[in-house]
Amino acid sequence: MDEELDVSTDELTAQEESALRRVRFLADLMDEAVTIPGTNKGIGLDSLVGLLPVSGDLVTGAVSLYTVAEAARAGADKGVIAKMLFNIVVDVGVGSIPVLGDVFDVFWKSNVKNADLFEKHLTGQ
């Protein structure tokens, strides 16, 4: 499973590695669980649950806050936390717009973006 991570887990403590695995799992589930046939684009629960007007995006936004909590526990600075929150706010805000928001959700992968930010924080990049 180490090959799924973008960094060498030798650099991370067991606790950090575990947190990164949880965040990556959530990002994959929410943003890239299945590939749209005929494309290389993945969609996840964020896109599917987001089809429910407003409430779907609020629910997925709340789930996405988990990555922010993991980053805060790992000692991420305010700048990283602010970027992560911005990604979620954009996802929920634009995602709440009927039709346009549903298309937007396929392309704006806030959970993947936040997992990348978390990984960069952990590895000092």
N, CA, C and O atoms as a MOPAC input file, in Angstrom:
PM7 MOZYME 1SCF
protein

 N      0.81700 1    -1.19500 1     0.00000 1
 C      0.00000 1     0.00000 1     0.00000 1
 C      0.85900 1     1.25800 1     0.00000 1
 O      0.37200 1     2.31700 1    -0.39300 1
 N      2.12300 1     1.18400 1     0.42600 1
 C      3.00700 1     2.34400 1     0.42900 1
 C      3.13900 1     2.97000 1    -0.93900 1
 O      3.32700 1     4.18200 1    -1.04300 1
 N      3.04600 1     2.17100 1    -2.00300 1
 C      3.20400 1     2.71300 1    -3.33700 1
 C      2.07700 1     3.65800 1    -3.72900 1
 O      2.20900 1     4.38900 1    -4.71000 1
 N      0.97000 1     3.66300 1    -2.98500 1
 C     -0.12700 1     4.56700 1    -3.28100 1
 C      0.17700 1     5.98700 1    -2.82500 1
 O     -0.40900 1     6.94000 1    -3.33700 1
 N      1.09700 1     6.14000 1    -1.85900 1
 C      1.43900 1     7.45800 1    -1.36900 1
 C      2.43500 1     8.10400 1    -2.31900 1
 O      3.23500 1     7.41500 1    -2.95100 1
 N      2.38400 1     9.42600 1    -2.41900 1
 C      3.26400 1    10.15400 1    -3.32200 1
 C      4.64200 1    10.41700 1    -2.72200 1
 O      5.53100 1    10.90700 1    -3.41800 1
 N      4.82900 1    10.10300 1    -1.46100 1
 C      6.10700 1    10.34500 1    -0.79800 1
 C      6.59100 1     9.06100 1    -0.15900 1
 O      5.82600 1     8.11800 1     0.04600 1
 N      7.85500 1     9.04500 1     0.14500 1
 C      8.40400 1     7.92300 1     0.88300 1
 C      7.88400 1     8.00200 1     2.31000 1
 O      8.05200 1     9.02400 1     2.97600 1
 N      7.25900 1     6.94200 1     2.78100 1
 C      6.73200 1     6.95400 1     4.13900 1
 C      7.84500 1     6.80200 1     5.15900 1
 O      7.59000 1     6.88800 1     6.36000 1
 N      9.08400 1     6.57700 1     4.70700 1
 C     10.22200 1     6.51400 1     5.62300 1
 C     10.42200 1     7.85600 1     6.32600 1
 O     10.95000 1     7.90800 1     7.43600 1
 N     10.00100 1     8.93500 1     5.67900 1
 C     10.16400 1    10.27700 1     6.23200 1
 C      9.15100 1    10.58400 1     7.32500 1
 O      9.33500 1    11.53600 1     8.08200 1
 N      8.09600 1     9.80400 1     7.41900 1
 C      6.98500 1    10.10800 1     8.30500 1
 C      6.97500 1     9.19400 1     9.52800 1
 O      7.43900 1     8.05500 1     9.47700 1
 N      6.43700 1     9.71800 1    10.62600 1
 C      6.22100 1     8.87600 1    11.79400 1
 C      5.05100 1     7.94600 1    11.48900 1
 O      4.30800 1     8.17200 1    10.53400 1
 N      4.89100 1     6.92200 1    12.28200 1
 C      3.77100 1     5.99000 1    12.08700 1
 C      2.43700 1     6.71800 1    12.19200 1
 O      1.49900 1     6.41700 1    11.45400 1
 N      2.35600 1     7.67100 1    13.10600 1
 C      1.12000 1     8.43400 1    13.28600 1
 C      0.83900 1     9.31100 1    12.05800 1
 O     -0.30100 1     9.39500 1    11.60200 1
 N      1.87100 1     9.95700 1    11.53000 1
 C      1.70200 1    10.79100 1    10.34400 1
 C      1.32500 1     9.94900 1     9.13500 1
 O      0.45200 1    10.32800 1     8.35500 1
 N      1.98400 1     8.80700 1     8.98300 1
 C      1.67700 1     7.91700 1     7.86500 1
 C      0.22900 1     7.44700 1     7.93700 1
 O     -0.46800 1     7.41300 1     6.92300 1
 N     -0.21700 1     7.09000 1     9.12300 1
 C     -1.59800 1     6.64900 1     9.30800 1
 C     -2.58300 1     7.77000 1     8.98000 1
 O     -3.59700 1     7.53800 1     8.32200 1
 N     -2.28400 1     8.97300 1     9.43600 1
 C     -3.15500 1    10.12300 1     9.15300 1
 C     -3.21000 1    10.39400 1     7.65800 1
 O     -4.28000 1    10.67100 1     7.11700 1
 N     -2.06000 1    10.31700 1     6.98300 1
 C     -2.02800 1    10.55400 1     5.54000 1
 C     -2.82700 1     9.48900 1     4.79900 1
 O     -3.52500 1     9.80200 1     3.83500 1
 N     -2.73400 1     8.25200 1     5.23100 1
 C     -3.52400 1     7.18800 1     4.59800 1
 C     -5.02100 1     7.45200 1     4.75300 1
 O     -5.78400 1     7.26500 1     3.80600 1
 N     -5.43800 1     7.87900 1     5.92800 1
 C     -6.85900 1     8.17700 1     6.15700 1
 C     -7.32500 1     9.32400 1     5.25900 1
 O     -8.39500 1     9.25500 1     4.65400 1
 N     -6.51200 1    10.37500 1     5.18000 1
 C     -6.86600 1    11.53800 1     4.36200 1
 C     -6.90400 1    11.16000 1     2.88800 1
 O     -7.81400 1    11.58100 1     2.17300 1
 N     -5.94300 1    10.38100 1     2.41700 1
 C     -5.92300 1     9.94100 1     1.00900 1
 C     -7.12200 1     9.02900 1     0.70900 1
 O     -7.72800 1     9.13100 1    -0.35800 1
 N     -7.45900 1     8.14900 1     1.64200 1
 C     -8.61800 1     7.27700 1     1.45000 1
 C     -9.88300 1     8.11500 1     1.29200 1
 O    -10.68500 1     7.88200 1     0.38700 1
 N    -10.05200 1     9.09900 1     2.18700 1
 C    -11.23400 1     9.96100 1     2.11300 1
 C    -11.24600 1    10.74400 1     0.80700 1
 O    -12.29700 1    10.88300 1     0.18100 1
 N    -10.08900 1    11.25700 1     0.38800 1
 C    -10.01300 1    12.01800 1    -0.86500 1
 C    -10.40800 1    11.14800 1    -2.05400 1
 O    -11.16000 1    11.58500 1    -2.92400 1
 N     -9.90400 1     9.92600 1    -2.08900 1
 C    -10.26300 1     9.01600 1    -3.18600 1
 C    -11.74900 1     8.69200 1    -3.16700 1
 O    -12.40300 1     8.69800 1    -4.21000 1
 N    -12.28100 1     8.41000 1    -1.98300 1
 C    -13.70000 1     8.08100 1    -1.85900 1
 C    -14.58700 1     9.25300 1    -2.27200 1
 O    -15.57900 1     9.07300 1    -2.97800 1
 N    -14.22200 1    10.44000 1    -1.83100 1
 C    -15.05600 1    11.60800 1    -2.09400 1
 C    -14.89800 1    12.16400 1    -3.50400 1
 O    -15.85200 1    12.70700 1    -4.06200 1
 N    -13.69200 1    12.03400 1    -4.09600 1
 C    -13.43400 1    12.71500 1    -5.36800 1
 C    -13.12900 1    11.80700 1    -6.55200 1
 O    -13.28300 1    12.23400 1    -7.69600 1
 N    -12.70400 1    10.57100 1    -6.31800 1
 C    -12.23000 1     9.76100 1    -7.43900 1
 C    -12.57000 1     8.27300 1    -7.30700 1
 O    -11.80900 1     7.42200 1    -7.76800 1
 N    -13.68400 1     7.96400 1    -6.69400 1
 C    -14.02900 1     6.56500 1    -6.42300 1
 C    -14.18800 1     5.73500 1    -7.69800 1
 O    -13.77300 1     4.57700 1    -7.74000 1
 N    -14.77900 1     6.31300 1    -8.72000 1
 C    -14.98000 1     5.58500 1    -9.97900 1
 C    -14.60700 1     6.49500 1   -11.14800 1
 O    -14.73600 1     7.71700 1   -11.07100 1
 N    -14.14600 1     5.87500 1   -12.22100 1
 C    -13.79700 1     6.62200 1   -13.42600 1
 C    -15.01100 1     6.69000 1   -14.33800 1
 O    -15.70600 1     5.69400 1   -14.53900 1
 N    -15.25500 1     7.85900 1   -14.88300 1
 C    -16.35900 1     8.02300 1   -15.83600 1
 C    -15.96500 1     7.27200 1   -17.10900 1
 O    -14.91200 1     7.54600 1   -17.68300 1
 N    -16.79300 1     6.33200 1   -17.55300 1
 C    -16.44400 1     5.55500 1   -18.74800 1
 C    -16.11600 1     6.43500 1   -19.94500 1
 O    -16.81600 1     7.40600 1   -20.23300 1
 N    -15.03300 1     6.07600 1   -20.63900 1
 C    -14.62300 1     6.81300 1   -21.82100 1
 C    -13.79200 1     8.04800 1   -21.52500 1
 O    -13.40000 1     8.77200 1   -22.44000 1
 N    -13.51900 1     8.29100 1   -20.23900 1
 C    -12.71000 1     9.45500 1   -19.85900 1
 C    -11.64700 1     8.99900 1   -18.86400 1
 O    -11.61500 1     7.84100 1   -18.44800 1
 N    -10.79900 1     9.91700 1   -18.50300 1
 C     -9.85900 1     9.63700 1   -17.42300 1
 C    -10.25600 1    10.39700 1   -16.16500 1
 O     -9.45800 1    10.52100 1   -15.23700 1
 N    -11.48500 1    10.90600 1   -16.12900 1
 C    -12.00100 1    11.68100 1   -15.00100 1
 C    -12.67500 1    10.76200 1   -14.00100 1
 O    -13.49000 1     9.91300 1   -14.36300 1
 N    -12.32400 1    10.94400 1   -12.73900 1
 C    -12.97200 1    10.19200 1   -11.68300 1
 C    -14.00200 1    11.04500 1   -10.97200 1
 O    -13.89200 1    12.26900 1   -10.90900 1
 N    -14.99800 1    10.37400 1   -10.44300 1
 C    -15.97600 1    11.04900 1    -9.58700 1
 C    -16.10300 1    10.22300 1    -8.31500 1
 O    -15.79500 1     9.03100 1    -8.29000 1
 N    -16.55400 1    10.87300 1    -7.28400 1
 C    -16.72200 1    10.19400 1    -6.01800 1
 C    -18.02700 1    10.58100 1    -5.37100 1
 O    -18.93200 1    11.11000 1    -6.01600 1
 N    -18.10700 1    10.31100 1    -4.09300 1
 C    -19.33600 1    10.60600 1    -3.36300 1
 C    -19.66100 1    12.09200 1    -3.35800 1
 O    -20.83100 1    12.46800 1    -3.29800 1
 N    -18.64800 1    12.93500 1    -3.41900 1
 C    -18.89600 1    14.37800 1    -3.44800 1
 C    -19.76900 1    14.74300 1    -4.64300 1
 O    -20.73500 1    15.49500 1    -4.50500 1
 N    -19.43400 1    14.21600 1    -5.80200 1
 C    -20.22000 1    14.51400 1    -7.01000 1
 C    -21.60400 1    13.88000 1    -6.95100 1
 O    -22.58500 1    14.48100 1    -7.38900 1
 N    -21.68400 1    12.67300 1    -6.41500 1
 C    -22.97000 1    11.97000 1    -6.38100 1
 C    -23.91400 1    12.52700 1    -5.33000 1
 O    -25.07500 1    12.80800 1    -5.62700 1
 N    -23.43200 1    12.69100 1    -4.10800 1
 C    -24.27000 1    13.24500 1    -3.03800 1
 C    -24.57600 1    14.70800 1    -3.33200 1
 O    -25.63100 1    15.22100 1    -2.95800 1
 N    -23.64100 1    15.37400 1    -4.00600 1
 C    -23.84000 1    16.77200 1    -4.37000 1
 C    -24.99400 1    16.99600 1    -5.33600 1
 O    -25.42300 1    18.13300 1    -5.53400 1
 N    -25.49800 1    15.93500 1    -5.93400 1
 C    -26.67200 1    16.07800 1    -6.81000 1
 C    -27.91600 1    16.48300 1    -6.02100 1
 O    -28.85600 1    17.04600 1    -6.58300 1
 N    -27.91900 1    16.19700 1    -4.72700 1
 C    -29.02900 1    16.63600 1    -3.88000 1
 C    -28.88200 1    18.14200 1    -3.67900 1
 O    -27.86100 1    18.60000 1    -3.16700 1
 N    -29.89000 1    18.91200 1    -4.07600 1
 C    -29.76600 1    20.37700 1    -4.00200 1
 C    -29.39300 1    20.86100 1    -2.59400 1
 O    -30.02900 1    20.48000 1    -1.61100 1
 N    -28.39000 1    21.67800 1    -2.51100 1
 C    -27.86100 1    22.35400 1    -1.33200 1
 C    -27.46400 1    21.38000 1    -0.20900 1
 O    -26.30700 1    21.37000 1     0.21100 1
 N    -28.39100 1    20.57700 1     0.27000 1
 C    -28.07500 1    19.70300 1     1.40800 1
 C    -26.96500 1    18.72100 1     1.07300 1
 O    -26.15600 1    18.40200 1     1.94500 1
 N    -26.90000 1    18.23700 1    -0.14300 1
 C    -25.85500 1    17.30200 1    -0.52500 1
 C    -24.48500 1    17.93400 1    -0.42000 1
 O    -23.54300 1    17.30400 1     0.06200 1
 N    -24.36200 1    19.17600 1    -0.86600 1
 C    -23.08100 1    19.87100 1    -0.79000 1
 C    -22.71700 1    20.22100 1     0.64800 1
 O    -21.54000 1    20.21000 1     1.00800 1
 N    -23.70300 1    20.52900 1     1.46300 1
 C    -23.41800 1    20.80500 1     2.87100 1
 C    -22.90900 1    19.55300 1     3.57900 1
 O    -21.98200 1    19.62000 1     4.38600 1
 N    -23.51800 1    18.42100 1     3.27300 1
 C    -23.08800 1    17.15400 1     3.88200 1
 C    -21.66500 1    16.80800 1     3.44800 1
 O    -20.82900 1    16.46400 1     4.28400 1
 N    -21.38900 1    16.89600 1     2.15500 1
 C    -20.04200 1    16.55200 1     1.68700 1
 C    -19.01100 1    17.56100 1     2.18400 1
 O    -17.86100 1    17.20500 1     2.43900 1
 N    -19.41900 1    18.80700 1     2.31900 1
 C    -18.52100 1    19.82000 1     2.88100 1
 C    -18.17500 1    19.50300 1     4.33000 1
 O    -17.02800 1    19.65700 1     4.74900 1
 N    -19.16500 1    19.06400 1     5.08800 1
 C    -18.92000 1    18.68700 1     6.48200 1
 C    -17.96200 1    17.50100 1     6.56400 1
 O    -17.07100 1    17.48000 1     7.41300 1
 N    -18.14200 1    16.51900 1     5.69100 1
 C    -17.23700 1    15.36300 1     5.65900 1
 C    -15.82700 1    15.82500 1     5.31300 1
 O    -14.85200 1    15.33700 1     5.88400 1
 N    -15.72000 1    16.75300 1     4.39100 1
 C    -14.41400 1    17.24900 1     3.95300 1
 C    -13.65000 1    17.94100 1     5.07600 1
 O    -12.42200 1    18.00500 1     5.03700 1
 N    -14.35200 1    18.45300 1     6.06500 1
 C    -13.68600 1    19.11200 1     7.18700 1
 C    -12.79200 1    18.15500 1     7.97600 1
 O    -11.91700 1    18.59300 1     8.72400 1
 N    -13.01000 1    16.86500 1     7.80900 1
 C    -12.16400 1    15.87900 1     8.48300 1
 C    -10.69300 1    16.07400 1     8.11100 1
 O     -9.81400 1    15.95400 1     8.96400 1
 N    -10.42800 1    16.37300 1     6.83900 1
 C     -9.03700 1    16.56000 1     6.41900 1
 C     -8.40900 1    17.76800 1     7.10700 1
 O     -7.22000 1    17.76900 1     7.42400 1
 N     -9.21800 1    18.78600 1     7.33100 1
 C     -8.73400 1    19.97500 1     8.02300 1
 C     -8.40800 1    19.61700 1     9.47900 1
 O     -7.40100 1    20.07100 1    10.02200 1
 N     -9.25300 1    18.81200 1    10.10100 1
 C     -9.01000 1    18.38800 1    11.47900 1
 C     -7.71600 1    17.58100 1    11.57300 1
 O     -6.93500 1    17.76500 1    12.50700 1
 N     -7.48900 1    16.69200 1    10.61100 1
 C     -6.24400 1    15.90400 1    10.60100 1
 C     -5.03100 1    16.82000 1    10.44700 1
 O     -4.01800 1    16.63400 1    11.12100 1
 N     -5.13400 1    17.79600 1     9.56900 1
 C     -4.02600 1    18.72500 1     9.35500 1
 C     -3.75900 1    19.54500 1    10.61200 1
 O     -2.60500 1    19.75900 1    10.98200 1
 N     -4.80600 1    19.99800 1    11.26000 1
 C     -4.64500 1    20.77700 1    12.49300 1
 C     -3.99200 1    19.92200 1    13.58000 1
 O     -3.10300 1    20.39000 1    14.29000 1
 N     -4.43000 1    18.68200 1    13.70600 1
 C     -3.82300 1    17.76900 1    14.69100 1
 C     -2.34200 1    17.53600 1    14.40100 1
 O     -1.54200 1    17.34900 1    15.31700 1
 N     -1.99200 1    17.55000 1    13.12500 1
 C     -0.59700 1    17.31800 1    12.72200 1
 C      0.24500 1    18.59200 1    12.81600 1
 O      1.43700 1    18.57300 1    12.51000 1
 N     -0.36800 1    19.68900 1    13.23400 1
 C      0.38800 1    20.92300 1    13.42800 1
 C      0.54300 1    21.79600 1    12.20500 1
 O      1.45900 1    22.61600 1    12.14300 1
 N     -0.34000 1    21.63700 1    11.22500 1
 C     -0.26500 1    22.48000 1    10.02200 1
 C     -0.45000 1    23.94000 1    10.40400 1
 O     -1.22800 1    24.26900 1    11.29900 1
 N      0.27100 1    24.80500 1     9.71700 1
 C      0.17700 1    26.22700 1    10.03100 1
 C     -1.13300 1    26.82100 1     9.51600 1
 O     -1.87800 1    26.18700 1     8.76900 1
 N     -1.38300 1    28.04700 1     9.93700 1
 C     -2.64900 1    28.71300 1     9.58600 1
 C     -2.82400 1    28.87600 1     8.07900 1
 O     -3.94700 1    28.83400 1     7.57800 1
 N     -1.71700 1    29.06300 1     7.35300 1
 C     -1.79900 1    29.20700 1     5.90100 1
 C     -2.31800 1    27.94600 1     5.22900 1
 O     -3.15800 1    28.01900 1     4.33300 1
 N     -1.82500 1    26.79800 1     5.65500 1
 C     -2.28200 1    25.52200 1     5.09700 1
 C     -3.75200 1    25.30900 1     5.44100 1
 O     -4.54600 1    24.93400 1     4.57800 1
 N     -4.10900 1    25.54400 1     6.68500 1
 C     -5.50400 1    25.38400 1     7.12000 1
 C     -6.41300 1    26.31700 1     6.32100 1
 O     -7.49500 1    25.91300 1     5.89400 1
 N     -5.98100 1    27.55800 1     6.11800 1
 C     -6.78900 1    28.52800 1     5.35500 1
 C     -6.99800 1    28.06300 1     3.91800 1
 O     -8.10300 1    28.17600 1     3.38700 1
 N     -5.94300 1    27.53700 1     3.28000 1
 C     -6.08100 1    27.02700 1     1.91000 1
 C     -7.04800 1    25.85600 1     1.85800 1
 O     -7.86100 1    25.75500 1     0.93900 1
 N     -6.96100 1    24.97600 1     2.84000 1
 C     -7.86000 1    23.82100 1     2.87800 1
 C     -9.31000 1    24.27200 1     3.05100 1
 O    -10.20600 1    23.77200 1     2.37000 1
 N     -9.53400 1    25.20800 1     3.95500 1
 C    -10.89200 1    25.72200 1     4.16200 1
 C    -11.40400 1    26.43000 1     2.90900 1
 O    -12.57300 1    26.29100 1     2.55100 1
 N    -10.52900 1    27.18800 1     2.24200 1
 C    -10.91000 1    27.85200 1     0.99600 1
 C    -11.38700 1    26.81900 1    -0.03400 1
 O    -12.42100 1    27.01300 1    -0.67300 1
 N    -10.63700 1    25.72800 1    -0.19400 1
 C    -11.02100 1    24.68200 1    -1.15200 1
 C    -12.40600 1    24.12600 1    -0.84500 1
 O    -13.19700 1    23.87500 1    -1.75400 1
 N    -12.69400 1    23.93500 1     0.43600 1
 C    -13.99800 1    23.39300 1     0.83400 1
 C    -15.10400 1    24.41500 1     0.60400 1
 O    -16.18000 1    24.06900 1     0.11700 1
 N    -14.84300 1    25.67000 1     0.95200 1
 C    -15.85300 1    26.72300 1     0.76500 1
 C    -16.19800 1    26.87400 1    -0.71500 1
 O    -17.37000 1    27.00500 1    -1.06900 1
 N    -15.19200 1    26.85700 1    -1.57200 1
 C    -15.43900 1    26.94900 1    -3.01800 1
 C    -16.26200 1    25.73900 1    -3.47200 1
 O    -17.22300 1    25.88400 1    -4.22700 1
 N    -15.88400 1    24.56200 1    -3.01400 1
 C    -16.59500 1    23.33800 1    -3.39400 1
 C    -18.06800 1    23.41500 1    -2.98900 1
 O    -18.95200 1    23.12900 1    -3.79600 1
 N    -18.32500 1    23.79600 1    -1.75600 1
 C    -19.70400 1    23.87100 1    -1.26400 1
 C    -20.45500 1    25.02400 1    -1.92700 1
 O    -21.60500 1    24.86300 1    -2.33600 1
 N    -19.81400 1    26.17600 1    -2.03300 1
 C    -20.48300 1    27.34700 1    -2.60300 1
 C    -20.86100 1    27.16700 1    -4.05700 1
 O    -22.02600 1    27.33000 1    -4.42000 1
 N    -19.89800 1    26.83400 1    -4.89000 1
 C    -20.19400 1    26.65500 1    -6.32000 1
 C    -20.98600 1    25.37200 1    -6.53300 1
 O    -21.87100 1    25.31900 1    -7.38700 1
 N    -20.67000 1    24.34200 1    -5.75800 1
 C    -21.38600 1    23.07700 1    -5.89400 1
 C    -22.87500 1    23.18300 1    -5.60500 1
 O    -23.66100 1    22.35600 1    -6.06500 1
 N    -23.26000 1    24.19400 1    -4.84900 1
 C    -24.67200 1    24.38500 1    -4.49900 1
 C    -25.50100 1    24.99500 1    -5.62700 1
 O    -26.73000 1    25.00600 1    -5.55700 1
 N    -24.84100 1    25.49800 1    -6.65800 1
 C    -25.55600 1    26.08900 1    -7.79000 1
 C    -26.10600 1    24.95700 1    -8.65800 1
 O    -25.34200 1    24.11200 1    -9.12600 1
 N    -27.42300 1    24.93100 1    -8.87600 1
 C    -28.01000 1    23.85100 1    -9.67500 1
 C    -27.33300 1    23.70500 1   -11.04400 1
 O    -27.00000 1    24.70300 1   -11.68300 1
 N    -27.13900 1    22.50800 1   -11.47200 1
 C    -26.55200 1    22.07800 1   -12.73900 1
 C    -25.07700 1    22.49600 1   -12.85300 1
 O    -24.20700 1    21.63200 1   -12.96000 1
 N    -24.78300 1    23.79700 1   -12.83200 1
 C    -23.40600 1    24.25700 1   -12.91800 1
 C    -22.56900 1    23.63600 1   -11.79900 1
 O    -21.44500 1    23.19100 1   -12.03100 1
 N    -23.11800 1    23.61000 1   -10.60200 1
 C    -22.41300 1    23.05000 1    -9.45800 1
 C    -22.12300 1    21.57000 1    -9.61000 1
 O    -21.07900 1    21.08600 1    -9.17300 1
 N    -23.04500 1    20.85500 1   -10.22700 1
 C    -22.85000 1    19.41500 1   -10.43900 1
 C    -21.70500 1    19.15600 1   -11.41500 1
 O    -20.91400 1    18.23400 1   -11.21700 1
 N    -21.61600 1    19.96100 1   -12.45700 1
 C    -20.50500 1    19.84800 1   -13.40800 1
 C    -19.20100 1    20.28100 1   -12.72900 1
 O    -18.16400 1    19.64100 1   -12.89900 1
 N    -19.26100 1    21.34800 1   -11.97500 1
 C    -18.08900 1    21.85900 1   -11.27000 1
 C    -17.49700 1    20.79500 1   -10.34000 1
 O    -16.27800 1    20.64700 1   -10.25700 1
 N    -18.36200 1    20.06200 1    -9.64500 1
 C    -17.91500 1    19.02800 1    -8.70100 1
 C    -17.05800 1    17.95000 1    -9.36200 1
 O    -16.20300 1    17.35100 1    -8.70800 1
 N    -17.27800 1    17.70200 1   -10.63900 1
 C    -16.48700 1    16.69400 1   -11.35000 1
 C    -15.04800 1    17.17300 1   -11.52600 1
 O    -14.12700 1    16.35800 1   -11.56800 1
 N    -14.85000 1    18.47200 1   -11.62700 1
 C    -13.52700 1    19.02200 1   -11.91600 1
 C    -12.80700 1    19.60200 1   -10.69700 1
 O    -11.57900 1    19.55100 1   -10.63100 1
 N    -13.54100 1    20.14500 1    -9.74200 1
 C    -12.92500 1    20.74700 1    -8.55900 1
 C    -12.83500 1    19.67500 1    -7.47800 1
 O    -13.83900 1    19.33900 1    -6.85100 1
 N    -11.68000 1    19.15700 1    -7.26600 1
 C    -11.44300 1    18.04500 1    -6.33900 1
 C    -10.88400 1    18.58800 1    -5.03200 1
 O     -9.68700 1    18.47500 1    -4.77000 1
 N    -11.74700 1    19.17600 1    -4.21300 1
 C    -11.25700 1    19.81800 1    -2.99100 1
 C    -10.58400 1    18.82600 1    -2.04500 1
 O     -9.61300 1    19.17600 1    -1.37400 1
 N    -11.08100 1    17.61100 1    -1.98500 1
 C    -10.48600 1    16.62900 1    -1.07900 1
 C     -9.09800 1    16.19000 1    -1.55100 1
 O     -8.19400 1    16.00100 1    -0.73800 1
 N     -8.93500 1    16.03100 1    -2.85400 1
 C     -7.62200 1    15.68600 1    -3.39900 1
 C     -6.66200 1    16.85600 1    -3.19200 1
 O     -5.50900 1    16.65800 1    -2.80800 1
 N     -7.14100 1    18.08000 1    -3.44900 1
 C     -6.31200 1    19.26600 1    -3.22500 1
 C     -5.86000 1    19.32600 1    -1.76100 1
 O     -4.69700 1    19.60200 1    -1.46900 1
 N     -6.79700 1    19.06400 1    -0.85400 1
 C     -6.46900 1    19.13400 1     0.56500 1
 C     -5.54500 1    17.99900 1     1.00200 1
 O     -4.68300 1    18.19800 1     1.85800 1
 N     -5.71500 1    16.82800 1     0.43000 1
 C     -4.79500 1    15.72900 1     0.73100 1
 C     -3.38700 1    16.07600 1     0.26600 1
 O     -2.40900 1    15.76200 1     0.94400 1
 N     -3.28700 1    16.72400 1    -0.89100 1
 C     -1.98000 1    17.15300 1    -1.39700 1
 C     -1.35300 1    18.19800 1    -0.46600 1
 O     -0.15900 1    18.13400 1    -0.17300 1
 N     -2.15400 1    19.15000 1    -0.00800 1
 C     -1.65800 1    20.15400 1     0.93400 1
 C     -1.19000 1    19.50100 1     2.23200 1
 O     -0.15300 1    19.87800 1     2.77800 1
 N     -1.94100 1    18.53300 1     2.72000 1
 C     -1.58900 1    17.82800 1     3.95100 1
 C     -0.27100 1    17.07200 1     3.77000 1
 O      0.60600 1    17.10800 1     4.63200 1
 N     -0.15400 1    16.39400 1     2.64100 1
 C      1.07100 1    15.64800 1     2.35300 1
 C      2.27800 1    16.58600 1     2.29300 1
 O      3.33600 1    16.27700 1     2.84100 1
 N      2.11600 1    17.72500 1     1.63000 1
 C      3.20900 1    18.69400 1     1.54300 1
 C      3.59000 1    19.21600 1     2.92500 1
 O      4.76800 1    19.41700 1     3.22000 1
 N      2.58500 1    19.43100 1     3.76400 1
 C      2.87300 1    19.86100 1     5.13900 1
 C      3.70100 1    18.79800 1     5.86100 1
 O      4.70400 1    19.11700 1     6.50100 1
 N      3.28300 1    17.54500 1     5.75700 1
 C      3.98000 1    16.47000 1     6.47200 1
 C      5.40800 1    16.27200 1     5.99500 1
 O      6.29000 1    15.93400 1     6.78400 1
 N      5.63500 1    16.48000 1     4.71000 1
 C      6.97000 1    16.23300 1     4.15700 1
 C      7.82100 1    17.49500 1     4.09000 1
 O      8.98200 1    17.44400 1     3.68400 1
 N      7.24700 1    18.62500 1     4.48700 1
 C      8.00300 1    19.87000 1     4.49600 1
 C      8.25100 1    20.45700 1     3.12100 1
 O      9.17300 1    21.25300 1     2.94400 1
 N      7.45100 1    20.08200 1     2.16100 1
 C      7.61300 1    20.59400 1     0.78800 1
 C      6.90900 1    21.92100 1     0.60800 1
 O      6.94100 1    22.49400 1    -0.48100 1

